[in-house]
Amino acid sequence: MAMEGVKGIWFSFPIGLLLSLLLLLSHAEEITELEAQSIEVFKEGPYSVGRLDIPPWGEDPLKPLLVAVPTAKGVYPVVMFLHAYFPVKNYFYWQMLEHVASHGYIVVAPQMYDITGWNTTDEMLDVASIRSWLPEGLTNFFPPDLAEVKPDFQRVAIAGHSRGGKVAFGAAMGLFSPPSFSALAALDPVDGATGHPTSPPLLTNSQNSLNLKVPTLVVGTGLGPAEHWMFPTCAPEGLDHVEFFRETAGSAYHFVAVDQGHQDILNDDVDFLACFLCKCKAPLAPMRRFGAGILVAFLDATVGGNGAGALNDVIRNPHLAPVRLEKPEFKPLVGSETSPNRVMSG
């Protein structure tokens, strides 16, 4: 009987091992197919991209524009992108803007200021003025080879980084003008320095206090609140992505790149500046690819009309991202039972 028991164990062991291996292989094949569909947002898209540098025009707001535009014939949604605080320039983001545009979006990045003070009111007013100007003025600066490229001004999103993220929130909320954006994305948004929020007041320290009526994406970084040499923290706790997401009352997504820094979405050619001012993780390419890619996935789900497949895939499988993520978060409209799939089906 003892020998029979031993034989039974040895007989069942390879069968159990084989079944386990088959299960793992089946799961691996399923994940591989999923990655093949979702990972594309983190790569350059299928469209060739042109660059336009539009000088200031007419009367206020005298803002130069950097535009990343697909060169193929078609109608494309528009994204306005707002840069971070001095000394960051709009063209420091060109590699990221080009990535987003290559997926079928016209990205308009104003140079909001060269240097400015603590109050963001003028920036929010300037955003409203630029948004009003775009339908009547943007294509006047398109060269002849872009004659068949048409912006769709019924589908306009606003995005911003750092201080630009706060300004984007204020513009999307309609603080100083009627809101005219269909989606909002804030990449590591910041509302001032430790203990000193910028004006006008936005964060209230109350959950779900920001009355947004559009889908919202909030991206954060793990190193943003870290001290760095003699400089103040670039994204202080209580004024950073965590608080923006907590206070957002609309449907919102939250992704946090655990090991990355506040400026890691900038161009490779300004990596010294990015890592000098804020704690960073070089090289910058993985975080820039993630920032651009998750923005594309969000735009596809909102203004792009391409469904929320990639966005929801990254929520369920964070390892699809090119950087390490905390568990992503989603919250529906306050009082709603809506799931991510039903908010933005894909």
Stockholm file with secondary structure:
# STOCKHOLM 1.0

chainA/1-346         MAMEGVKGIWFSFPIGLLLSLLLLLSHAEEITELEAQSIEVFKEGPYSVGRLDIPPWGEDPLKPLLVAVPTAKGVYPVVMFLHAYFPVKNYFYWQMLEHVASHGYIVVAPQMYDITGWNTTDEMLDVASIRSWLPEGLTNFFPPDLAEVKPDFQRVAIAGHSRGGKVAFGAAMGLFSPPSFSALAALDPVDGATGHPTSPPLLTNSQNSLNLKVPTLVVGTGLGPAEHWMFPTCAPEGLDHVEFFRETAGSAYHFVAVDQGHQDILNDDVDFLACFLCKCKAPLAPMRRFGAGILVAFLDATVGGNGAGALNDVIRNPHLAPVRLEKPEFKPLVGSETSPNRVMSG
#=GR chainA/1-346 SS CHHHHHHHHHHHHHHHHHHHHHHHHHHHHHHHHHHHHHGGGGSCCSSCEEEEEECCCSSSCCCCEEEEEECSSEEEEEEEEECCSTTCCGGGGHHHHHHHHTTTCEEEEECCCSSCCSBCHHHHHHHHHHHHHHHHHGGGGCCGGGTTEEEEEEEEEEEEETHHHHHHHHHHHTSSSCCCCSEEEEESCCCSBTTBCCBSCCCCSSTTCBCCCSCEEEEEESSTTSCBTTBCCSSCTTSSHHHHHHHBCSSEEEEEETTCCTTTTSCGGGHHHHHHHSCCCSCSHHHHHHHHHHHHHHHHHTTSCSCSHHHHHHHHCGGGSSSCBCCCEEECSTTCCCCHHHHSCC
#=GC SS_cons         CHHHHHHHHHHHHHHHHHHHHHHHHHHHHHHHHHHHHHGGGGSCCSSCEEEEEECCCSSSCCCCEEEEEECSSEEEEEEEEECCSTTCCGGGGHHHHHHHHTTTCEEEEECCCSSCCSBCHHHHHHHHHHHHHHHHHGGGGCCGGGTTEEEEEEEEEEEEETHHHHHHHHHHHTSSSCCCCSEEEEESCCCSBTTBCCBSCCCCSSTTCBCCCSCEEEEEESSTTSCBTTBCCSSCTTSSHHHHHHHBCSSEEEEEETTCCTTTTSCGGGHHHHHHHSCCCSCSHHHHHHHHHHHHHHHHHTTSCSCSHHHHHHHHCGGGSSSCBCCCEEECSTTCCCCHHHHSCC
//
